[in-house]
Amino acid sequence: MAVETNGLIPGLREPSKRKGLRARELDFHSSTQRAPLPEYKPMFDEHLQHLWVNPRIRHVMQTAGFLDNDGKPVDVDAHRRKLFVIEQELAQADAVERHRAREKERKREEMIILAKRHEVHQHRIHAVQAIREGRRKRREAQVELSKSTGSLPVGLGAVVVAATQGNHFWPLFSIMARHCFPKKTAEVEPAFLSTAIFHTMKGYSIKYRRRHQTTSASALVIVRQSFLEDLTDFLCICS
């Protein structure tokens, strides 16, 4: 499309009458094409070779992997894929090693927990066995006590059992004593007789309870014999 400039902008030349020139004026066309820029590799620049001669820089570049053992530059871009694979393999190896260490620690903790559980279970079994053994010994002691008191005179066995169980039947002591030992208690005052027998039975009860908690049934026989001897001594004093 031609631009009419007559009468608008003075001093300009007239548009070209040739179609080709007029098209170039209206739409500027360039025949240039895109060309790739030359890639610059500083590692292979011959003007920078004097930098790699410096021992400090040479050591840093070799540590980073830009120089080989001979001091020649290495094309990092060409080996980028290999480096990536190596880095991934190293990271995977580290992850496997960490997982193995965690698994080993977890198994060790499980073994400790199982050992503690077994120890607690054994303690519980021993405690239950101790309780059962104590109950069995108490039952045997009670059976032995019932057999020994059954051979005593009528009424005295009940007093003995009552005293050992902690029942304070001391008002009946004088009656039982008069029933068992009528000759020795005939001339004794009832109050003095009750007090003497009460203290005798109280001491026997304390001895029985201590023996019953700490010793076997053979020791209970000795305590019962001491009770009968103490009771006989008190009755002799009373007479």
CORJOVEN-V129070 format. One record per pair of residues at least 24 apart in sequence whose C-alpha atoms are under 10 Angstrom apart, sorted by the first residue. I is the first residue (numbers start at 1). J is the second residue. D is the distance in whole Angstrom. If there is no record, write none. Layout:
i=<I,I>
j=<J,J>
d=<D,D>
This chain:
i=<1,1,2,41,42,43,43,43,43,43,43,44,44,44,44,45,49,134,137,137,137,137,137,138,138,138,138,140,140,141,141,141,141,141,141,142,142,143,144,144,144,144,145,145,145,145,148,148,149,152,153,153,153,154,154,155,155,156,159,160,160,160,160,160,160,161,162,162,163,163,163,163,163,163,163,163,163,164,164,164,164,164,164,164,164,164,164,165,165,165,166,166,166,166,166,167,168,168,168,169,169,170,170,170,170,170,170,170,171,171,171,172,172,173,173,173,174,177,177,178,181,181,183,183,184,184,184,184,184,184,185,185,185,185,186,186,187,187,188,188,188,188,189,192,193,193,193,193,193,196,196,196,196,196,197,197,197,197,197,198,199,199,200,200,200,200,200,200,200,200,201,201,201,201,203,203,204,204,204>
j=<26,27,26,75,73,67,72,73,74,75,76,72,73,74,75,73,73,213,212,213,215,216,217,212,213,216,217,216,217,212,216,217,218,220,221,212,217,217,217,218,220,221,217,220,221,224,221,224,224,180,179,180,181,179,180,179,180,180,201,201,204,205,224,227,228,205,201,205,198,200,201,202,203,204,205,206,208,201,202,203,204,205,206,207,208,209,212,205,208,209,201,202,205,206,209,205,198,201,202,198,201,194,195,197,198,199,201,202,195,197,198,197,198,197,198,201,198,231,235,235,232,235,235,239,232,235,236,237,238,239,235,236,238,239,238,239,238,239,235,237,238,239,238,238,234,235,237,238,239,231,234,235,237,238,230,231,232,234,235,231,231,234,227,228,229,230,231,232,233,234,227,228,230,231,227,230,228,230,231>
d=<7,10,8,9,10,9,9,6,8,8,9,9,7,9,9,10,9,9,9,10,10,8,8,8,9,9,9,9,8,8,8,5,9,8,10,9,9,10,7,9,9,9,9,8,8,9,8,9,9,9,9,6,10,8,7,8,8,7,8,7,9,8,9,9,10,9,9,9,9,10,6,7,9,8,6,9,9,8,8,10,7,5,8,9,6,7,10,8,9,9,10,9,7,9,9,10,9,10,9,9,10,7,8,8,6,9,8,9,9,10,8,10,9,6,7,9,9,9,8,10,9,8,10,8,10,6,7,9,7,5,7,9,7,6,10,8,8,7,9,10,6,6,9,8,9,8,10,7,10,9,7,8,9,8,9,7,10,7,8,10,10,10,7,9,10,7,6,10,10,8,8,10,9,8,8,9,9,9,10>
